[in-house]
Amino acid sequence: MRKKERLIIIACLLLAVIILVSCWLWLVPKIETLSLAESQKSAERADLEKQIETLRTAQSQIEKGGSGVVGGMPVSLADLKKTIPPAQELEDWYAMIENMAKSAQLTDPVTVTIGNRSEGEVASIPIDVMASGSYESIVNFIKTFQDALRPMNITAIDLTPRENGGMTASIKAIAYVIGSPITPTL
């Protein structure tokens, strides 16, 4: 072999080594990044599957009439019924709103009117509430709706100043019960 041919072969081998090392240095971090991302997704997937299994177990226990644990908190069917009560316990809405008014220190009695309800597994019931008191007590009363155990959507609030000071609030809300409500007699 001639000297020129040897030089070409050595140059080609050296170029091949440089290309291989460059590819290796570029690909290894990419492969490690992909591997790390895949392991994170696998861990997230395992965590979600564990949460789903916990919820299924709790649901099964609750359906059997017992109690379950969701998110580390014991949950029973009785607890769920307190949140969205059966329709037969509609009178509890009156008591709950009266307690909310007392905690807000309203000066006058609260008037609660319950309207016609929707039908279905979870029924919605329009509730109109008239409350009077100082501005601060009205604001506190409205805040108690946000903190209430039972879900309610406030759809309208109308504030009217009173001649002797203070305010009157007309609050329209939607409450929810399980099943078709029976209109209470109070």
Secondary structure as UniProt FT lines:
FT   HELIX           3..63
FT   TURN            64..65
FT   STRAND          67..70
FT   TURN            71..72
FT   STRAND          73..76
FT   HELIX           77..83
FT   HELIX           87..89
FT   HELIX           91..103
FT   TURN            104..105
FT   STRAND          111..114
FT   STRAND          122..133
FT   HELIX           135..147
FT   STRAND          152..161
FT   TURN            163..164
FT   STRAND          167..179
//
